[in-house]
Amino acid sequence: MNTSTIYMGMKLRNPLIVGSSGLTATPEKVKACSDAGAGAVVLKSIFEEQIEKDLGTMSGSSWYPEAADYIGRYGMDNAVSRYLDLLKDSAAMVDIPVIPSIHCFGSGKWVDFAARLEDAGAPALELNAFILPSDPRKTGRENEQALLDILTRIKKVVSIPIAVKIGSQFSSLPTFARELDHAGAAALVIFNRFYSLDLDIEKLEVIPGTNFSSPQEAQIVTRWISILHPILGCDLAATTGVHDGQGLVKQILAGARAVQISSTLYKNGLGTIGAILAFLVDWMKRHGHTSIDSFMGKMASTSNPAEFLRVQFMKVSVGE
Ligand SMILES: Cc1cc2nc3c(=O)[nH]c(=O)nc-3n(C[C@H](O)[C@H](O)[C@H](O)COP(=O)(O)O)c2cc1C
């Protein structure tokens, strides 16, 4: 049974990637993920603000004031060299790809740091582009352009493949995804799960929301992977809501080349990796597949997805 896959040109022993999070914040934790069977890991992100503060290239005026204040106080000294050490030390301990991640929102001087990651041996880079379209003065096009600018600038300084992790809130995701594809993204990672907030209605305070995803959240990912797979040249990685083997198989059937998981590992431990992979192998056997490629994208959307969804909804609604 061959569970290997090619993601962004890298051969992974299987399509299961531990997503960027505290689970990949130290070389020891990366090794534990590898020992548990992961096909690759994405390191915990370094923030654009941390890079610029450390390198003394802060473009301050474009920063969110509270973020600047936080980084000013807690940005961690030597964030850049510590991150490069995290990459090098982690890669030295494992045989799987270790992909660094930058959490960014603008295309300032921090972009040059990407070249240092490449020099340090990064096989690829993931960008968590934090574009939350919350500013009423910015048009959808301006938000999209901000992300395209980041990708275009990064592509000028590195030659390693770049994955772009995006949220779902774009008015025409297929159009924008195609633009990212044409601008040279090697993969799209969908969907970024924004840190969620909640309201305490007794204390009238904003409080942290639920950190971890639920399996239901994967449905929107499956839908968009299946719509995007047939129209993009770049790879797709699914993230958000994959908690078990069934979830992994669904995303691959929809068209994902790789699947990133975090929440289920926090909740259920790293042993979940082995359980998911055992399910994958068993499912492949039961369905007569000897490779990932033989079923990847088999259930991608082929018809008109809008029409298909409308009819499905009619069946539920009119039939009531
Ligand atoms: C505690 C925690 C920390 C995270 N830190 C990062 C991060 O540094 N960078 C990033 O791109 N995503 C980060 N994420 C998001 C995960 O990589 C992932 O995209 C998200 O949790 C959805 O996948 P899941 O449903 O498997 O958890 C974090 C998630 C959690 C739960």
PDBQT file of the ligand as one rigid body, heavy atoms in Angstrom, charges set to zero:
ROOT
HETATM    1  C1  LIG A 401      -3.391  26.487  19.644  1.00  0.00    +0.000 C 
HETATM    2  C2  LIG A 401      -3.298  26.749  18.165  1.00  0.00    +0.000 A 
HETATM    3  C3  LIG A 401      -2.237  27.505  17.665  1.00  0.00    +0.000 A 
HETATM    4  C4  LIG A 401      -2.156  27.789  16.286  1.00  0.00    +0.000 A 
HETATM    5  N1  LIG A 401      -1.099  28.516  15.820  1.00  0.00    +0.000 NA
HETATM    6  C5  LIG A 401      -1.021  28.756  14.474  1.00  0.00    +0.000 A 
HETATM    7  C6  LIG A 401       0.082  29.461  13.928  1.00  0.00    +0.000 A 
HETATM    8  O1  LIG A 401       1.028  29.872  14.630  1.00  0.00    +0.000 OA
HETATM    9  N2  LIG A 401       0.103  29.670  12.592  1.00  0.00    +0.000 N 
HETATM   10  C7  LIG A 401      -0.881  29.210  11.739  1.00  0.00    +0.000 A 
HETATM   11  O2  LIG A 401      -0.797  29.407  10.525  1.00  0.00    +0.000 OA
HETATM   12  N3  LIG A 401      -1.935  28.524  12.242  1.00  0.00    +0.000 NA
HETATM   13  C8  LIG A 401      -2.020  28.295  13.558  1.00  0.00    +0.000 A 
HETATM   14  N4  LIG A 401      -3.080  27.576  14.056  1.00  0.00    +0.000 N 
HETATM   15  C9  LIG A 401      -4.117  27.089  13.108  1.00  0.00    +0.000 C 
HETATM   16  C10 LIG A 401      -3.873  25.632  12.711  1.00  0.00    +0.000 C 
HETATM   17  O3  LIG A 401      -2.679  25.502  11.959  1.00  0.00    +0.000 OA
HETATM   18  C11 LIG A 401      -5.033  25.114  11.838  1.00  0.00    +0.000 C 
HETATM   19  O4  LIG A 401      -5.052  25.772  10.581  1.00  0.00    +0.000 OA
HETATM   20  C12 LIG A 401      -6.394  25.298  12.492  1.00  0.00    +0.000 C 
HETATM   21  O5  LIG A 401      -6.353  24.963  13.871  1.00  0.00    +0.000 OA
HETATM   22  C13 LIG A 401      -7.451  24.442  11.811  1.00  0.00    +0.000 C 
HETATM   23  O6  LIG A 401      -7.093  23.077  11.794  1.00  0.00    +0.000 OA
HETATM   24  P1  LIG A 401      -7.728  22.056  12.888  1.00  0.00    +0.000 P 
HETATM   25  O7  LIG A 401      -9.191  22.084  12.685  1.00  0.00    +0.000 OA
HETATM   26  O8  LIG A 401      -7.100  20.742  12.584  1.00  0.00    +0.000 OA
HETATM   27  O9  LIG A 401      -7.334  22.570  14.229  1.00  0.00    +0.000 OA
HETATM   28  C14 LIG A 401      -3.163  27.293  15.414  1.00  0.00    +0.000 A 
HETATM   29  C15 LIG A 401      -4.199  26.499  15.932  1.00  0.00    +0.000 A 
HETATM   30  C16 LIG A 401      -4.278  26.227  17.281  1.00  0.00    +0.000 A 
HETATM   31  C17 LIG A 401      -5.413  25.372  17.784  1.00  0.00    +0.000 C 
ENDROOT
TORSDOF 0
